[in-house]
Structure formats: C-alpha cells, structure tokens
C-alpha cells in the first residue's frame, strides 16, 4: 500500500523544490507550504498520508502541527510526520518524536536518505493500514452484541464474561450459522486486548497451498508470485487476538506449525530463516466434533488439547425457544430500515411458522429468510407465512445427520457403489438448498471447501452456490 499524498512544509525554497522533484519522480501527489498557516490551510482542505515538516517556520513552531495531529480522534486519518531539522536542533527533533513524529532527517540530507525514510514510512504505513483494515472487519451482526434471553444464551454470556478477562485459548463449537464468530468477537471486545488488533482467518476459505503464508507470511521470492515480503495474520495480530475459523480444515503439516506457535509463541515466515516472536490470544472455532476428528486421525490430539483450554458450545437456534421471535423482530427492524420498507410486523400465523421451523441454517438462515420476506411483503401491512417460504422449503425434509438420506431406496432400484450414492445425495442436498453451497455444506456436515472438492471430483462444478 503506497502513499497517495505528501505535504512538504519548509521555508527554504531549495529544500521544497528538491523534495518535490524526488517525490513526484516516485509518483506521489505533492503539495508544499512555506509557512505554518499555509500548511494548516492545506490540511484543512485535504488529507495527506505523509508530512515533511520543518521545525522552525517563519510564523511558528512545527511542533504545533504535531500537537494538532495528536488532538485528532483515533478514527481520524492522521498523517505520518517526518521532521526536518538542522544539526543544532536535534533536541527539538527528539521533542517532536515524543509528540508522535515518525522520524526525522538532518539538514543537509541526501536523496538516498530520503529514499530510506520513505521505505521505512511505507512499511509502517502499510502495516498500520492493514491492522486497521483487519481490526475493522466486524459485520453488522457482530456489532449488535449477543442477542437472546434463553437460558442457553445467558449461559454463553456468562462464559464469555469469565474467559474474556483471561488470555486463555478458547475453542468455540457449534453448527453453521449459530454465531461462533460473534461469540469470538465478544470475547475480544470484553477483554483487555479490545483496543488491539482483532484478526480473523477462515481456514476453509483459503487454498491449502496458500494458508501457511496467510498464517505466517512469506519472504520475497519464497514461491512463485511472491514478489515482496508479506506479513501473516499472526504477525498482524501481535498483542491482540486472532480467530482461526473452521480450524478443523487445516492440514496435518500446518497443525504441527500451529502447535509450535501455541507452545513457543514463535514461527518463521515461509521462505524465511529468522524466528519471529508473537504474543497472540488464540480463539478457534469449528462446526465439527474435533474429538471425532482426533479419533479418525484427521486432527492432532496434542493440538486439540492446546486449543480446548476453554470450550464454548453454541446451541442451535431450534433449541433457543422464544429467541427465534426476538431475533426475528431485530432482523425485521434492521432490514426494513435497510430497504426503506415499513411493515407492522409478523402475523400470528407467521410467528407460528417461525417457531415450528427447524432452522438447519440457524441464525444465518433466519436472517436471510426475514430479509427475503420483507422484500416480498412490500406493499402489505404484515409478513405472512407465504413470504417466509418455510413450509415450502425442502431443506426441512432432509436429515440433519451427515450422509443420511431422507428416504430409503426401493428394492427395484439397482445397487450402486458408495461413490454414486454420495454423488446423488450431494446433488439432492444442493437441489433442496437451491444451490446454496454454504447451507448444503452445513447439512452434509462438511466444509464448503470439501464440498467444492467433491463437486470437482464428480464434475458437478456447474452447480452454482
């Protein structure tokens, strides 16, 4: 990530012109000012990523700008500042560093020195922006807190409160769509690490040959297309929290490396030799029974015990009673506001239908159903069962048990091999979920990546999801 705009504040014309030329050669957008007031006017009109700031200006002290940057709220875009000073003013430069300046250069300086400062600033700017990006990846569902008044949800809240004050590793389990990421974010939000990075990585959504690089980063030239060094998620999460979503999907090779990070808090980037130390609070989540995966030999037993320090199991929506209606009302208000549609609410029949449905896709399915019903009910006063489309949804006819079909083949049906049975069942589940791969994977009790691999294996990639 490169700077876009740079501001030069210096009363010496030679200094300004020299810096302007060098920066424009590097394809930066450059503005310059010779006085403090002129600089303040430019900053009021535009945002700058980097400021070269002379300490002594005709109409004031450059430290005034630094104090102004410090007074801005955390959410504001604050530029990095490089102080320009003379040999006799190094003490002033040190004072500027204490006020938040990124670096300083001493007059007279060479173009090579400026290149070094720019490289350092670029790296810091990149890391800062990446941290901000990942830390801000909280969706609307997470931002509202953990909704519900059922005993099961109250128990989950109690567990969150207890573990959030510690740095214990947490393993969150539950069906797809139950809100595992929401619980993970609540743990981070209530912890003393709340102001530090919160980084998530979906282990099932990243290609197997890339996931190690996503975890630990890589050095330039480590593999094809590694044209520059890249920081991994663990490095970005240093002194914060990392969520390893769908942890059951990582390979045995990566499981061994993850175990080392948990035990020793160290790793190497892909293609690197330098050992890096990190201090990261780890939260893992999965929709699988990891104990069964251990028994099958798919998951390391020692890693399982390292992750399972504090287990939290999220109940499925169908076991949460009146929380179904509470969540329905919440999503109703959210999506009415989003789509500009006003309704009085759910009819009595619609409420009964909501309570009777099994919700195999849990809260995520409920959320999607409510949004769809609002759109279909536009022009009416109430949401009726036909808008929810729950009774017509063939998903409820499919068993929740992986691999179990909803009907038994007749005796006249020819016997076939297991691969054909699996292929037919996958097709049936995809048809029932209208091609929704995420929902189909949940019913089949496999990850979306495993489902994609199955579709490729059976040449079924034309199925959309």
Secondary structure by P-SEA (a helix, b strand, c coil): ccccbbbbbcccaaaaaaaaaaaaaaccbbbbbccaaaaaaaaaccccccccccccccccccaaaaaaaaacccccbbbbbbbbbccccaaaaaaaaaacccccccccccaaaaaaaaaaaaaaaaaaaaaaaaaaccccccccccccccaaaaaaaaaaaaacccccbbbbbbcccccaaaaaaaaaaaccccccbbbbbccccccccccccccbbbcccccccccbbbbccccccccbbbbbcccccccaaaaaaaaaaaaccccccccccbbbbbbbbbbbbcccaaaaaaaaccccaaaaaaaacbbbbbbccccccaaaaaaaaaaaaaaaaaaccccccccaaaaaaaaaccccccaaaaaaaaaaaaaaaccccccccccccccccccccccccccccccccccccccccaaaaaaaaaaaaaaaacccaaaaaaaacccaaaaaaaaaaaccccccc
